[in-house]
Amino acid sequence: MTNRRRQRHIEKLLEEFDVPDKRRAISKKSNIRWLLRNVGANNSDHPDINHLRKCLKEILSSLMGDSTQDQTNQACT
């Protein structure tokens, strides 16, 4: 999955989560890191929380240039 498709998927998932609007811009690494740390605060019982975290980790790894993560971990679809 391309980064852009992954981003759209994450943006769609985030519509169902209670997070600040300014943190929904996942084109910023700082927002992805913030979401990974804090998304569970008001959403711990959300059924897709683990999937969202996995997707956020994948996109962050991809943005950081970890090509091995991108090729071996295709769970975010």
CNS distance restraints for C-alpha pairs under 8 A (distance, minus, plus):
assign (resid   1 and name CA) (resid   5 and name CA) 6.34 0.50 0.50
assign (resid   1 and name CA) (resid   6 and name CA) 6.48 0.50 0.50
assign (resid   1 and name CA) (resid  74 and name CA) 7.18 0.50 0.50
assign (resid   1 and name CA) (resid  77 and name CA) 7.39 0.50 0.50
assign (resid   2 and name CA) (resid   6 and name CA) 6.17 0.50 0.50
assign (resid   3 and name CA) (resid   7 and name CA) 6.02 0.50 0.50
assign (resid   3 and name CA) (resid  59 and name CA) 6.66 0.50 0.50
assign (resid   3 and name CA) (resid  62 and name CA) 7.46 0.50 0.50
assign (resid   4 and name CA) (resid   8 and name CA) 6.23 0.50 0.50
assign (resid   5 and name CA) (resid   9 and name CA) 6.14 0.50 0.50
assign (resid   6 and name CA) (resid  10 and name CA) 6.19 0.50 0.50
assign (resid   6 and name CA) (resid  55 and name CA) 7.36 0.50 0.50
assign (resid   6 and name CA) (resid  59 and name CA) 6.92 0.50 0.50
assign (resid   6 and name CA) (resid  76 and name CA) 6.94 0.50 0.50
assign (resid   6 and name CA) (resid  77 and name CA) 7.23 0.50 0.50
assign (resid   7 and name CA) (resid  11 and name CA) 6.04 0.50 0.50
assign (resid   7 and name CA) (resid  26 and name CA) 6.92 0.50 0.50
assign (resid   7 and name CA) (resid  27 and name CA) 7.82 0.50 0.50
assign (resid   7 and name CA) (resid  59 and name CA) 7.42 0.50 0.50
assign (resid   8 and name CA) (resid  12 and name CA) 6.13 0.50 0.50
assign (resid   9 and name CA) (resid  13 and name CA) 6.26 0.50 0.50
assign (resid   9 and name CA) (resid  77 and name CA) 7.19 0.50 0.50
assign (resid  10 and name CA) (resid  14 and name CA) 6.06 0.50 0.50
assign (resid  10 and name CA) (resid  52 and name CA) 6.79 0.50 0.50
assign (resid  10 and name CA) (resid  55 and name CA) 6.82 0.50 0.50
assign (resid  10 and name CA) (resid  56 and name CA) 7.34 0.50 0.50
assign (resid  11 and name CA) (resid  15 and name CA) 6.62 0.50 0.50
assign (resid  11 and name CA) (resid  24 and name CA) 7.06 0.50 0.50
assign (resid  11 and name CA) (resid  26 and name CA) 7.66 0.50 0.50
assign (resid  12 and name CA) (resid  16 and name CA) 7.79 0.50 0.50
assign (resid  13 and name CA) (resid  17 and name CA) 7.31 0.50 0.50
assign (resid  13 and name CA) (resid  48 and name CA) 7.95 0.50 0.50
assign (resid  13 and name CA) (resid  52 and name CA) 6.93 0.50 0.50
assign (resid  14 and name CA) (resid  18 and name CA) 7.90 0.50 0.50
assign (resid  14 and name CA) (resid  19 and name CA) 7.73 0.50 0.50
assign (resid  14 and name CA) (resid  24 and name CA) 7.11 0.50 0.50
assign (resid  14 and name CA) (resid  52 and name CA) 7.99 0.50 0.50
assign (resid  17 and name CA) (resid  39 and name CA) 7.93 0.50 0.50
assign (resid  17 and name CA) (resid  43 and name CA) 6.47 0.50 0.50
assign (resid  17 and name CA) (resid  46 and name CA) 7.79 0.50 0.50
assign (resid  18 and name CA) (resid  39 and name CA) 7.84 0.50 0.50
assign (resid  18 and name CA) (resid  42 and name CA) 6.23 0.50 0.50
assign (resid  18 and name CA) (resid  43 and name CA) 6.50 0.50 0.50
assign (resid  19 and name CA) (resid  23 and name CA) 6.85 0.50 0.50
assign (resid  19 and name CA) (resid  24 and name CA) 7.32 0.50 0.50
assign (resid  19 and name CA) (resid  39 and name CA) 6.81 0.50 0.50
assign (resid  19 and name CA) (resid  42 and name CA) 7.84 0.50 0.50
assign (resid  20 and name CA) (resid  24 and name CA) 6.93 0.50 0.50
assign (resid  21 and name CA) (resid  25 and name CA) 7.87 0.50 0.50
assign (resid  23 and name CA) (resid  31 and name CA) 5.26 0.50 0.50
assign (resid  23 and name CA) (resid  32 and name CA) 7.87 0.50 0.50
assign (resid  23 and name CA) (resid  34 and name CA) 7.52 0.50 0.50
assign (resid  23 and name CA) (resid  35 and name CA) 7.19 0.50 0.50
assign (resid  24 and name CA) (resid  31 and name CA) 7.13 0.50 0.50
assign (resid  25 and name CA) (resid  31 and name CA) 6.64 0.50 0.50
assign (resid  26 and name CA) (resid  31 and name CA) 5.89 0.50 0.50
assign (resid  26 and name CA) (resid  32 and name CA) 5.69 0.50 0.50
assign (resid  27 and name CA) (resid  31 and name CA) 7.82 0.50 0.50
assign (resid  28 and name CA) (resid  32 and name CA) 6.62 0.50 0.50
assign (resid  29 and name CA) (resid  33 and name CA) 6.20 0.50 0.50
assign (resid  29 and name CA) (resid  60 and name CA) 6.72 0.50 0.50
assign (resid  29 and name CA) (resid  63 and name CA) 7.75 0.50 0.50
assign (resid  30 and name CA) (resid  34 and name CA) 6.08 0.50 0.50
assign (resid  31 and name CA) (resid  35 and name CA) 6.02 0.50 0.50
assign (resid  32 and name CA) (resid  36 and name CA) 6.19 0.50 0.50
assign (resid  32 and name CA) (resid  56 and name CA) 6.35 0.50 0.50
assign (resid  32 and name CA) (resid  60 and name CA) 6.81 0.50 0.50
assign (resid  33 and name CA) (resid  37 and name CA) 6.34 0.50 0.50
assign (resid  33 and name CA) (resid  60 and name CA) 7.90 0.50 0.50
assign (resid  34 and name CA) (resid  38 and name CA) 5.95 0.50 0.50
assign (resid  34 and name CA) (resid  39 and name CA) 7.83 0.50 0.50
assign (resid  35 and name CA) (resid  39 and name CA) 4.97 0.50 0.50
assign (resid  35 and name CA) (resid  56 and name CA) 7.94 0.50 0.50
assign (resid  36 and name CA) (resid  53 and name CA) 6.20 0.50 0.50
assign (resid  36 and name CA) (resid  56 and name CA) 6.90 0.50 0.50
assign (resid  36 and name CA) (resid  57 and name CA) 7.66 0.50 0.50
assign (resid  39 and name CA) (resid  43 and name CA) 6.27 0.50 0.50
assign (resid  39 and name CA) (resid  44 and name CA) 7.71 0.50 0.50
assign (resid  39 and name CA) (resid  49 and name CA) 7.92 0.50 0.50
assign (resid  40 and name CA) (resid  44 and name CA) 4.48 0.50 0.50
assign (resid  40 and name CA) (resid  49 and name CA) 7.28 0.50 0.50
assign (resid  43 and name CA) (resid  49 and name CA) 7.15 0.50 0.50
assign (resid  44 and name CA) (resid  49 and name CA) 6.84 0.50 0.50
assign (resid  45 and name CA) (resid  49 and name CA) 7.59 0.50 0.50
assign (resid  48 and name CA) (resid  52 and name CA) 6.10 0.50 0.50
assign (resid  49 and name CA) (resid  53 and name CA) 6.24 0.50 0.50
assign (resid  50 and name CA) (resid  54 and name CA) 6.19 0.50 0.50
assign (resid  51 and name CA) (resid  55 and name CA) 6.23 0.50 0.50
assign (resid  51 and name CA) (resid  76 and name CA) 7.20 0.50 0.50
assign (resid  52 and name CA) (resid  56 and name CA) 6.11 0.50 0.50
assign (resid  53 and name CA) (resid  57 and name CA) 6.14 0.50 0.50
assign (resid  54 and name CA) (resid  58 and name CA) 6.26 0.50 0.50
assign (resid  54 and name CA) (resid  75 and name CA) 7.37 0.50 0.50
assign (resid  54 and name CA) (resid  76 and name CA) 6.81 0.50 0.50
assign (resid  55 and name CA) (resid  59 and name CA) 6.25 0.50 0.50
assign (resid  55 and name CA) (resid  75 and name CA) 7.33 0.50 0.50
assign (resid  55 and name CA) (resid  76 and name CA) 4.94 0.50 0.50
assign (resid  56 and name CA) (resid  60 and name CA) 6.09 0.50 0.50
assign (resid  57 and name CA) (resid  61 and name CA) 6.07 0.50 0.50
assign (resid  58 and name CA) (resid  62 and name CA) 6.13 0.50 0.50
assign (resid  58 and name CA) (resid  69 and name CA) 7.07 0.50 0.50
assign (resid  58 and name CA) (resid  70 and name CA) 6.70 0.50 0.50
assign (resid  58 and name CA) (resid  73 and name CA) 7.37 0.50 0.50
assign (resid  58 and name CA) (resid  76 and name CA) 7.46 0.50 0.50
assign (resid  59 and name CA) (resid  63 and name CA) 6.10 0.50 0.50
assign (resid  60 and name CA) (resid  64 and name CA) 6.08 0.50 0.50
assign (resid  61 and name CA) (resid  65 and name CA) 6.33 0.50 0.50
assign (resid  61 and name CA) (resid  66 and name CA) 5.28 0.50 0.50
assign (resid  61 and name CA) (resid  67 and name CA) 7.78 0.50 0.50
assign (resid  61 and name CA) (resid  69 and name CA) 6.51 0.50 0.50
assign (resid  61 and name CA) (resid  70 and name CA) 7.14 0.50 0.50
assign (resid  62 and name CA) (resid  66 and name CA) 5.53 0.50 0.50
assign (resid  62 and name CA) (resid  67 and name CA) 6.45 0.50 0.50
assign (resid  62 and name CA) (resid  69 and name CA) 7.22 0.50 0.50
assign (resid  62 and name CA) (resid  70 and name CA) 5.86 0.50 0.50
assign (resid  66 and name CA) (resid  70 and name CA) 6.71 0.50 0.50
assign (resid  67 and name CA) (resid  71 and name CA) 6.26 0.50 0.50
assign (resid  68 and name CA) (resid  72 and name CA) 6.13 0.50 0.50
assign (resid  69 and name CA) (resid  73 and name CA) 5.69 0.50 0.50
assign (resid  70 and name CA) (resid  74 and name CA) 7.04 0.50 0.50
